[in-house]
């Protein structure tokens, strides 16, 4: 069990979006902790709050996105935790970093362009991230008048004072950007990109499974048929994970159900179990939405 379970699990762990928070440039620990606390105060974003920034589109991969009642849930982690990459991100897409945020405390930053470049270098530690933003807090007029500063599309400016209010609005925009990135990722994903030789396929994870091998022989499936069904089952499981992160448990349920059937036929036992787990998460999240629309997230996370 220790191979798949992490500390700090809640009812929302399966749908949390992992975001790395990076201090860029000089920043005292108490200042960084203060910023992190404000981000955590706004880690649950109702889907209807994203509509001002993202309208979706006719090609959205989500047929059942609950804009009126659903929410997106973010988990802000620091660099040390993010660098300890899980061996099972292929099995559970929620274990990977989805976004990176760099924080600049501008009163201590001399050159905002140099700090932005530093953020660019630091964020490349997580090439899998779909979204990267650099947040500049309390910039001076000198910072803002630096040549090229206004052209940085990934630089978010936060004036001094009313930080909670500013960040609450920004989290709506940030959630919309992440949702759009997830939609694009799924729309452009291909089953041919599914990895078949992952850590969970290794002997270190599986050990010896003679019963499974015997079961596959009884199914009379040839090797290519098994491989194809495995690939499609894993593809559906991954799409279920991304659907949960997007806040759409109904879409996730449908993908997990398909993944279960394909993985069962192919004898892909670990992925079958992961799909069953995902389906259970989808059921629970949908029940939470029905019981306490959108606002359910805060209570569930602390349950």
N, C-alpha and C positions, 0 to 999 in steps of 0.2 A: 504493500500500500504506500510506503514511503516514496516509491518511484513516481507516483502520480499525484500525491496530495501535497499541497503547500500549506504553510501556516497562514492564519488570518482569513480562513474561508468563511464566506457568508452566503446567504441565499442569492446574492447578486454576482458572485465571483465569475460565473460562467458568461455573464454578459458585460463584464467590465472591460473598458478600453484602456489599455496601458499607455500612459504618457510619461516620458522621462522629463524630469524638471532639472535643468542645468543652471547653476550660477555661473555667469560669465563676467570675467573681470573681478576687481576687488569687491567683496561683499561679506561683511561680518555675519557670523552664524545666526545671531538673533534677528538680523534683517531678513536673511534667507528663510528662516523658520516662520517669520511673520507673513511673508509672501506665500509660503507653502500652505499656511493655515487658511489664508483667504481663498486660495484655489480649492482646497478641500471643502470649504464651506459651500462651494458652488459646483460640486462634482456630479450632481444629479441635474440633468437638463431636460425639461419636458420637451417632447418632440414638437409640440405646437409652437414653442419658442424659436424653433429653427426656421419656420416658414418665411419669416421676413428676409432671410438670407439665402434660403435654398427651397425652391418650389418643387424640386423633383422633376421628373420628365416622363414622357411616354415610354421610354425604354428602361425605366427603373426596374431592377431585378426583384423588387419587393412588391408583391400584390396585396399584402395585408398590413402595411405599415400603419400602426395605430396613432396617427397624428393627434387625435383628440385626447387620447388617454395614456399613451406610452411615454417612455423617457429613455434617454441615453445615460449611461453610468460610466464615469471615468475613475480610473485608479492612478493617482499621481505617485510615481516612484522616483527615487534618487538614483544617481548614476551607478553607485556601487551595486545596488540591487539589480539594476537593468543589465549590468555587465555579466552577472551570473546567469547566463542564458540557460534556459531549460533544455533538456535533451528531447523533450516531447512536444515541441512547438508544432511539429507536423501533425501530431495526433490531436492536439488542442490548440487551435489558432489563437485563442485568448491569451496564451502564454507569451506571445511575441509582442514587441513594442510596435504600437500603431502610430504614435506621434511623438514629437520631441518639442519641448518648449525651453528656450533659453531666457534667462532673466538677467536684465541689466539694471543695477542700481546706479542710475546716472549721476547722482551727486558725487560718486567716487570714480566715475568713468571720465577719462580725459578725452579720448578719441572714440566717438561712437561708431565710426566706420571700421576702425581696427577691431573694436569689440564685436561688431557684427561679423567680421571675417573670422574671428575666433570662434564664434558660434557655428559658423558654417563648417569649420574644421571639426569641431567637437561633435556635431550632429551626424557626421559621416560614420561614427562608430556604430550607428544603427541604420544601415542602408535599407532595411526592410520597412522602415517607417514610411507611412503614406503622407503624413503632414509634418511640416517643420515650421515653427514660428519663433521669432525673437521678440521678446516683450521688454520695452524700454520704459522704466518707471522714473517719473519726475525729471524728464529731460529739461535742460535749460534752453533759452533761445539760441545760445551758441551751438548747442548740440543740433537743434533743428535746422539751423542755417548752414550746417556743414554741407559742402557740395556733394550731391549724390544721395543724401539722406532721404529726401522726399521720394526718391525713385525706388526705394527698397520695398517691394511689395510684401515681403514677409516680415517687415518690422512693424510691430504694433506699439503705438504710443499711448502711455498712460500718464496724464498730468497729475501733479501732486494734489492730495486731498480726495475724499470720497472714493477710496480705493474699492470698497465693497461694491458700491453701485456701478463703478466703471467695469469691474471684473465680472459682475453678474451679466451685464450686457455683452461683454466680450465672449463669455462662455457660450452664449447663444450663437454667436457668429462662428466660434471655434467648433462647436458641435455640428453646425451646418456644414462646415468645411470637411470635417471628418466623415460625416454621413455621405457627402458627395464623393469623397475619395473612396469610401467603401463600395459605393454603387459602381463607380468606374472600375474598381479592382475586380468585382464579381463579373461585370459585363465583359471584361477583357480576359478573364481567366479561361484557361483551357484544360481539359482533362489530360492532355498530353504533358502538362507541367506537373502532374501529381507524382511525387516521389514514391518509389516502390521499395527502395533499400534505405530505410530510416533506422534510427536507433531502436524503435519499438519492434523492428523486424529482426534485430540482432539476437544472438544467443545470450548476450548480457542481460537483455530485458526479458526474453521469452523463456530461456532455458530450453530444456528438451520437451517437445510436444508430440510424442508418438501417437496419442489418441487422435489429435487433429489430422496428422498425416494419414492415418488409417481411414478417418472419415472422408477425406478428400478422394481417396482411392475408391471408396464405395459410391461416391457421387458420379463416377465415370466421366468426369470433366477433364478435357485435355488441358495441357498447361497454358495454352494461349487463351482459352475460355476463362480459366480461373484468373489469369492476370488481368484480362479486360474487365471482368466483373469486380475484381478488387479495386482496380483503378477508378471505375465509375462510383463504387461505393465510397471510397475515400474522398472523391471529388464532392459528392453529395454531403458527406460529413463536414467537410471544410466550409461549404456554402451554408450549412446550418449554423456553424460557429459564427460566421460573419453576420448572419441574419440576427442572431441573438445580440451581438454587439451593436447592430444598427437599431435595436429596440423592437424587432418584429418577431415575437415568439411563434406566431402562426406560420409565417414563412419558414422559420427554423424547424418547426414540427414536421412540416411536409418534407423538408430535405432530410431530416434525421430518419423519418420513416422509410424513405427510399434507400438511404444508406444502410439501414438495418437489413432490409430484404436482400440487397445486393451482397452485403458482407456475409450474411448468413449462407447464401447459396455458394459463395466463393470460399467459405471456411475461414474468413479473415476475422478470427475470433477477437483479437484485441480491438480492432476498429468497430466490430459489431458491438462490443461492450461499451465503447466510447460513444457510439451513436445512441444506445439505450440511455446512457447517462445524459446525453444532450437532450434527448426527447423528454426526459424527466424534468430537466431544467426549464425547457420550453413550457411544459405544463404548469410548473410552479410560477414562472414569471407571468404567464397569462392569467393565472388565478389571482396573483397580486394586483395586476392591472385592473381586473374586474372588481376586486375588493376595495382597492384604494387607488383610483386612476392617477397616474403621473407622480403624485406625492408619495406613493407607496415605497419608493426607493429608499428614502431616508430611514424609515422604520425597519425595512427589511435588512438594510445593511448593518444595522446595529443589533439585529435579533440574535 
